[in-house]
Amino acid sequence: MTITYVCDTSLYINTTNECTNSCDFCVRDHGDELYGNLWLEREPTVDEIIKDVDRALSERDYTEIVFCGYGEPTVRLYDIFSVCRHIREVSDLPIRMNTNGQANLIWKKDVTPDFEGLFDTVSVSLNSPHASEYQSVCHSVYGEEAHASLLDFASKLKKYVPNVVFSVVRDSIPDEDIELSAELAKKLGVKLRVREML
């Protein structure tokens, strides 16, 4: 069972298979070719995650630690917070999370204050500046409500996390929507990263 894996100089942590989206461009569809098999046979315990992180940190140097796997990390948000607290005790590496930004919908409350002090960067997959187009690409279980929620999540999260970033995949949306995404990010006071399709 692959809990941690390496991408370039980053240590990635894979905590769940569950996701509230089914995005057309998701790495789950061809990830085995990139990182090996990241499908978890079961969700690892917090202790198992910590043990694997400690092992990985003892084997080589990294530039950051990233919570990102085949599932949506915030499904296991409070377990991840426990892992983050441990990492903060044993390492000064920056910690990032890649998320679909639906944590407040998943937990049915505003969870953004709980991120304080645990993450240096949170990257929120914006994917489209339009709710209808977001849903047509990401297929959230929450419908178009997911888009408004992720915007609200990012806007609130910047109070507690130093670096909040929207991401869009260049090949999945037209150039004009990338420009609109940049305007939206600027309006909300977060950054925009345009990434390539894997």
C-alpha positions in Angstrom: 0.0 0.0 0.0 1.6 3.3 -1.1 1.1 6.0 1.5 4.0 8.2 0.5 5.6 8.7 -2.9 8.1 11.1 -4.4 7.6 13.6 -7.2 10.7 15.5 -8.2 12.0 16.8 -4.9 8.6 16.7 -3.0 7.3 14.0 -0.6 3.7 13.3 -1.4 1.2 11.8 1.1 -1.7 9.7 -0.1 -4.4 9.3 2.5 -7.6 8.2 0.8 -9.3 7.0 -2.4 -12.5 8.9 -1.7 -13.3 12.1 -3.7 -16.3 14.3 -4.1 -15.3 15.0 -7.7 -14.8 12.9 -10.8 -12.7 15.2 -12.9 -12.2 14.5 -16.6 -8.5 15.2 -16.4 -7.8 13.4 -13.1 -4.5 11.6 -12.6 -6.4 8.6 -11.3 -7.2 7.6 -14.9 -3.5 7.2 -15.8 -1.6 7.7 -12.5 -0.1 4.2 -12.4 2.2 5.2 -15.3 3.4 8.3 -13.4 3.7 7.3 -9.8 3.0 3.6 -9.5 -0.2 2.2 -8.0 -1.6 4.7 -5.6 -4.9 2.9 -5.0 -5.2 2.2 -1.3 -6.4 -1.2 -0.3 -7.8 0.6 2.8 -7.4 4.0 4.4 -4.2 4.0 6.5 -4.4 4.9 10.1 -2.8 8.2 11.4 -0.1 6.1 13.0 0.6 4.3 9.8 0.8 7.6 7.9 3.2 9.1 10.5 5.4 6.0 10.4 5.7 6.0 6.6 6.4 9.8 6.6 9.1 9.3 9.2 10.7 6.5 7.2 10.6 8.6 4.0 12.1 11.6 5.7 15.0 9.5 7.1 15.9 8.2 3.6 16.5 11.4 1.7 16.0 15.2 1.6 12.9 16.9 0.2 12.0 20.5 -0.5 8.3 20.2 0.6 5.7 17.8 1.9 2.4 17.6 -0.1 -0.9 16.0 0.8 -2.2 14.8 -2.6 -3.1 11.3 -3.8 -5.9 9.6 -5.7 -8.6 11.0 -3.4 -9.6 14.3 -1.9 -7.4 15.0 1.2 -10.0 17.0 3.1 -12.2 13.9 3.4 -9.7 13.0 6.1 -9.1 16.5 7.2 -8.7 16.0 11.0 -6.5 13.0 10.5 -4.3 15.0 8.2 -4.1 17.8 10.8 -2.8 15.2 13.3 -0.1 14.2 10.8 0.8 17.9 10.1 1.3 18.5 13.8 3.7 15.6 13.9 5.6 16.9 10.8 5.9 20.3 12.4 7.6 18.6 15.4 10.1 16.7 13.4 10.7 18.8 10.3 10.8 22.4 9.1 9.8 21.5 5.6 7.0 23.5 4.1 3.6 21.7 3.9 1.2 22.0 1.0 -2.2 20.5 0.3 -3.8 20.0 -3.1 -7.6 20.1 -2.7 -10.8 20.6 -4.6 -11.8 23.2 -2.1 -15.0 21.4 -1.0 -14.0 20.9 2.7 -16.7 23.1 4.1 -19.3 21.2 2.2 -17.8 17.8 3.3 -17.7 18.8 6.9 -20.8 21.0 6.9 -19.0 23.8 8.7 -16.3 26.4 8.1 -13.1 24.4 8.7 -10.7 27.1 7.5 -9.6 28.4 11.0 -8.4 24.8 11.8 -5.7 25.1 9.0 -3.8 27.8 10.9 -0.2 27.0 11.6 -0.3 23.7 9.9 0.0 24.5 6.2 2.3 26.9 4.2 0.4 26.5 0.9 -3.0 25.2 -0.1 -3.6 24.8 -3.8 -7.4 24.8 -4.7 -8.4 23.3 -8.1 -10.5 26.0 -9.6 -10.7 24.4 -13.1 -13.2 27.0 -14.4 -14.3 30.5 -13.5 -17.9 29.4 -14.2 -20.0 27.1 -12.0 -21.7 25.3 -14.8 -18.5 24.6 -16.7 -16.8 23.5 -13.5 -19.5 21.0 -12.9 -19.4 19.7 -16.5 -15.6 19.1 -16.1 -15.4 18.1 -12.4 -18.8 16.3 -11.8 -19.0 17.2 -8.1 -21.4 15.3 -5.9 -22.5 18.7 -4.7 -23.4 20.0 -8.2 -22.8 23.6 -9.1 -22.8 24.5 -5.4 -19.3 23.1 -5.2 -17.9 26.0 -7.3 -19.3 28.8 -5.0 -18.2 26.8 -2.0 -14.6 26.5 -3.2 -14.4 30.3 -3.9 -15.7 31.0 -0.4 -13.2 28.4 1.0 -10.2 30.0 -0.7 -11.3 33.5 0.3 -11.6 32.5 4.0 -8.5 30.3 4.0 -6.1 33.1 3.1 -6.6 34.4 6.7 -5.0 31.2 8.1 -2.7 29.9 5.4 0.1 32.2 4.0 -0.1 31.0 0.4 -3.5 30.1 -1.2 -3.4 29.3 -4.9 -6.1 28.5 -7.5 -5.0 26.1 -10.2 -6.4 25.5 -13.6 -5.3 22.9 -16.2 -4.4 24.6 -19.5 -5.7 21.9 -21.8 -9.1 21.6 -20.1 -10.4 25.2 -20.5 -10.2 27.9 -23.2 -7.7 30.7 -23.0 -10.4 33.3 -22.2 -11.4 31.3 -19.2 -7.8 31.3 -18.0 -7.9 35.1 -18.1 -11.2 35.1 -16.2 -9.7 32.8 -13.7 -6.8 35.1 -13.2 -9.2 38.0 -12.7 -11.2 36.0 -10.2 -8.1 35.0 -8.2 -7.0 38.6 -8.1 -10.5 39.7 -6.9 -10.4 37.1 -4.1 -6.7 37.9 -3.2 -5.2 34.5 -4.1 -2.7 33.5 -6.7 -3.4 31.5 -9.9 -1.3 28.7 -11.2 -1.8 27.4 -14.8 -0.6 23.9 -15.0 -0.2 21.5 -17.8 -2.2 18.3 -18.3 -0.2 15.3 -16.9 
